[in-house]
């Protein structure tokens, strides 16, 4: 249930050019989708 709001947040991070936000986005993606990275 918590993954959906995170996905929406990551889409918002993608739009922002701030590198810190990009790192946050990557970190959230790694946390929400660990199987894809493995």
C-alpha distances in whole Angstrom, upper triangle without the diagonal:
4,6,6,8,10,11,12,14,15,17,19,20,21,24,25,28,28,28,26,23,23,23,20,18,20,18,15,15,17,14,11,14,17,18,19,21,23
4,6,6,7,9,11,11,13,15,16,17,19,21,22,25,24,24,22,19,20,20,16,15,17,15,12,13,15,12,9,13,15,17,18,20,21
4,6,5,6,9,10,10,13,14,15,16,19,20,23,23,22,21,18,18,18,15,13,14,13,10,10,12,10,7,9,12,14,15,17,19
4,5,5,6,9,10,11,13,14,16,18,19,22,22,23,21,18,18,19,16,14,16,15,12,12,14,13,10,12,15,17,17,19,21
4,5,5,6,9,10,11,12,14,16,17,20,20,21,19,16,17,18,14,13,15,15,11,12,15,13,11,14,17,19,19,21,23
4,5,5,6,9,10,10,12,15,15,18,18,18,16,13,14,14,11,9,12,11,7,9,12,10,8,11,14,17,16,17,20
4,5,5,6,9,10,11,13,15,17,18,18,17,14,13,15,12,9,11,12,8,8,12,11,9,10,14,16,15,16,19
4,5,5,7,9,10,11,13,16,17,18,17,14,14,16,13,11,13,14,11,11,15,14,12,14,18,20,19,20,23
4,5,5,6,9,10,11,14,14,15,14,10,11,13,10,8,11,12,9,10,14,13,12,14,18,20,19,20,23
4,5,5,6,9,10,12,13,13,12,9,9,10,8,5,8,10,7,8,11,12,11,12,15,18,16,17,20
4,5,5,7,9,12,13,14,14,11,10,13,11,8,11,13,11,11,14,15,13,15,18,20,18,19,22
4,5,5,7,10,11,13,13,9,10,13,11,9,12,14,12,13,16,17,16,17,20,23,21,21,25
4,5,5,8,8,10,9,6,6,9,8,6,9,11,10,11,14,15,15,16,19,22,20,20,23
4,6,7,9,10,11,8,7,10,10,7,10,12,12,11,15,16,16,16,19,21,19,19,22
4,6,9,11,13,9,9,13,13,11,13,16,15,15,18,20,19,20,23,25,22,22,26
4,6,8,10,7,8,11,11,10,13,15,15,16,19,20,20,21,23,26,24,23,27
4,6,9,8,7,11,12,11,13,16,16,17,19,21,22,22,24,27,24,23,27
4,5,5,6,9,10,11,13,14,15,17,19,20,21,22,24,27,25,23,27
4,5,5,6,9,10,10,12,14,15,16,18,20,21,22,25,23,21,24
4,5,5,6,9,10,11,12,14,15,17,18,20,21,24,23,21,24
4,5,5,6,9,10,10,12,14,15,16,18,19,22,21,20,23
4,5,5,6,9,10,11,12,14,15,16,17,20,18,17,21
4,5,5,6,9,10,11,12,14,15,16,19,18,16,19
4,5,5,6,9,10,10,12,14,15,18,18,16,19
4,5,5,6,9,10,10,12,14,17,15,14,18
4,5,5,6,9,10,10,11,14,13,11,15
4,5,5,6,9,10,10,14,13,12,14
4,5,5,6,8,10,13,13,12,15
4,5,5,6,8,11,10,9,13
4,6,5,5,9,8,7,10
4,6,6,10,11,10,12
4,6,9,10,10,13
4,6,6,7,9
4,6,5,6
4,5,5
4,6
4
